[in-house]
Amino acid sequence: MNAKRTIAVIGGSRATDRELKLAEETGREIARSGAVLVCGGLGGVMEAACRGAVSAGGTTVGILPGDHRSSANSCVTIPVVTGMGYARNAVVAKSAQVVIAIGGSYGTLSEISYALQSGIPVIGIDTWQISRKEKEDNSIVRMDSPREAVNLAIEMINDRLEGD
């Protein structure tokens, strides 16, 4: 099977300088791997990841919350208009084979939840920690660097494709 690999990068539209740098490097690594980057298509982490991917010749898909293609950041290659508002977070998460979360707020947390509920692996760089009854849930695989995160994502996708 010659399936195109898809990796979502999720994170806040308001992000720290560190998160933006991590996102841009992650986007670049995704493009270098030959995978397609999926994101929410707006600013912050999403725009930085798209910028990194495009700079390395990659393809980016922006799943937009509103009704206008023009709302996409300038580095989105393929804008997908949903008119769904925050409900589009489910589409972002479920459009990927692996999700990489960088930083983020409650929208990012919802995307993490959609992915995990759907059996889609989540890799986290400086993002949410989930716990219940003071016991950490290790569903989010923690990584320190974008290169490690993307390499693991590709490995996870390849393992799943071989299993199909």
C-alpha positions as CSV (number, residue, x, y, z in Angstrom):
1,M,0.0,0.0,0.0
2,N,1.4,3.4,-1.0
3,A,-0.6,5.5,1.4
4,K,0.3,9.1,2.0
5,R,1.2,9.6,5.6
6,T,-0.6,12.4,7.5
7,I,0.5,13.9,10.7
8,A,-1.5,16.6,12.6
9,V,0.3,19.3,14.5
10,I,-1.9,20.9,17.1
11,G,-1.3,23.7,19.5
12,G,-2.5,27.2,20.5
13,S,-3.1,30.1,18.2
14,R,-1.4,32.1,21.0
15,A,2.0,30.4,21.6
16,T,5.3,31.2,23.2
17,D,8.4,31.8,21.2
18,R,9.7,28.4,22.2
19,E,6.5,26.7,21.0
20,L,6.6,28.5,17.7
21,K,10.2,27.4,17.2
22,L,9.3,23.8,18.0
23,A,6.3,23.9,15.7
24,E,8.3,25.3,12.8
25,E,11.0,22.7,13.2
26,T,8.3,20.0,13.5
27,G,6.7,21.1,10.3
28,R,10.0,21.0,8.5
29,E,10.7,17.5,9.8
30,I,7.2,16.4,8.7
31,A,7.9,17.7,5.2
32,R,11.3,16.0,5.1
33,S,9.7,12.7,6.0
34,G,7.4,13.0,3.0
35,A,4.2,13.2,5.1
36,V,1.4,15.7,4.8
37,L,0.9,18.1,7.7
38,V,-2.7,18.6,8.9
39,C,-3.6,21.4,11.3
40,G,-6.3,23.9,12.2
41,G,-5.1,26.3,9.5
42,L,-4.9,29.5,11.6
43,G,-2.1,31.3,13.5
44,G,0.3,30.5,16.3
45,V,1.5,26.9,16.4
46,M,-0.5,26.0,13.3
47,E,1.1,28.8,11.2
48,A,4.6,28.1,12.4
49,A,4.2,24.4,11.6
50,C,2.9,25.2,8.1
51,R,5.8,27.6,7.6
52,G,8.3,25.0,8.5
53,A,6.7,22.4,6.2
54,V,6.4,24.7,3.2
55,S,10.0,25.9,3.6
56,A,11.0,22.2,3.2
57,G,8.7,21.7,0.2
58,G,5.9,20.0,2.1
59,T,2.2,20.0,1.7
60,T,-0.1,21.5,4.4
61,V,-3.8,21.0,4.9
62,G,-5.6,23.6,7.1
63,I,-9.0,22.5,8.5
64,L,-10.6,25.9,9.0
65,P,-13.3,26.6,11.6
66,G,-15.1,29.3,9.5
67,D,-16.6,29.9,6.2
68,H,-13.8,31.5,4.3
69,R,-10.7,30.1,2.6
70,S,-9.1,33.5,3.2
71,S,-8.9,32.9,6.9
72,A,-6.2,30.3,6.4
73,N,-2.6,31.3,7.3
74,S,-0.4,32.1,4.2
75,C,1.4,28.7,4.4
76,V,-1.7,26.5,4.1
77,T,-1.4,24.6,0.8
78,I,-4.9,23.1,0.9
79,P,-7.6,25.0,2.9
80,V,-10.6,23.0,4.0
81,V,-13.6,25.2,4.9
82,T,-15.9,23.6,7.5
83,G,-18.1,26.3,9.0
84,M,-18.0,24.1,12.1
85,G,-16.2,26.4,14.6
86,Y,-14.5,24.4,17.4
87,A,-16.2,21.2,16.2
88,R,-13.6,21.2,13.5
89,N,-11.2,20.0,16.1
90,A,-12.6,16.5,15.7
91,V,-11.8,16.7,12.0
92,V,-8.3,17.9,12.6
93,A,-7.6,15.0,15.0
94,K,-9.3,12.3,13.0
95,S,-7.7,13.3,9.7
96,A,-4.2,12.3,10.9
97,Q,-2.6,9.0,11.5
98,V,-0.6,10.5,14.4
99,V,-1.0,13.8,16.2
100,I,1.8,15.9,17.6
101,A,0.7,18.4,20.3
102,I,2.9,21.4,21.0
103,G,1.9,23.6,23.9
104,G,-1.8,24.5,23.6
105,S,-4.9,25.5,25.5
106,Y,-8.3,23.9,25.8
107,G,-8.8,23.5,22.0
108,T,-5.6,21.5,21.9
109,L,-6.8,19.4,24.8
110,S,-10.0,18.7,22.9
111,E,-8.0,17.6,19.8
112,I,-5.9,15.3,22.1
113,S,-9.1,13.8,23.4
114,Y,-10.6,13.2,20.0
115,A,-7.4,11.5,18.8
116,L,-7.0,9.3,21.9
117,Q,-10.7,8.3,21.8
118,S,-10.2,7.3,18.1
119,G,-7.1,5.2,18.8
120,I,-4.9,7.8,17.1
121,P,-1.5,8.1,18.8
122,V,-0.6,11.4,20.4
123,I,3.0,12.6,20.8
124,G,3.5,15.6,23.0
125,I,6.2,18.3,23.1
126,D,5.7,20.7,26.1
127,T,2.0,20.0,26.1
128,W,-0.8,18.8,28.4
129,Q,-0.3,16.1,31.1
130,I,-3.4,14.1,31.8
131,S,-4.1,12.5,35.1
132,R,-7.0,11.0,37.0
133,K,-7.1,10.5,40.7
134,E,-3.6,11.9,41.0
135,K,-2.3,9.1,38.7
136,E,-0.7,10.2,35.4
137,D,-2.2,8.8,32.3
138,N,0.6,8.0,29.9
139,S,-1.5,8.1,26.7
140,I,0.5,11.1,25.4
141,V,4.0,10.0,24.4
142,R,6.4,12.6,25.6
143,M,9.2,13.7,23.3
144,D,11.8,16.5,23.7
145,S,12.6,17.3,20.1
146,P,10.7,17.7,16.9
147,R,13.0,15.3,15.0
148,E,12.4,12.6,17.6
149,A,8.7,13.2,17.6
150,V,8.4,13.0,13.8
151,N,10.6,9.9,13.6
152,L,8.4,8.2,16.1
153,A,5.3,9.4,14.3
154,I,6.5,7.9,11.0
155,E,7.5,4.6,12.8
156,M,4.0,4.4,14.4
157,I,2.3,5.0,11.0
158,N,4.4,2.4,9.3
159,D,3.7,-0.1,12.0
160,R,-0.1,0.5,11.6
161,L,0.1,0.3,7.8
162,E,1.9,-3.0,8.0
163,G,-0.7,-4.3,10.4
164,D,-3.6,-3.4,8.0
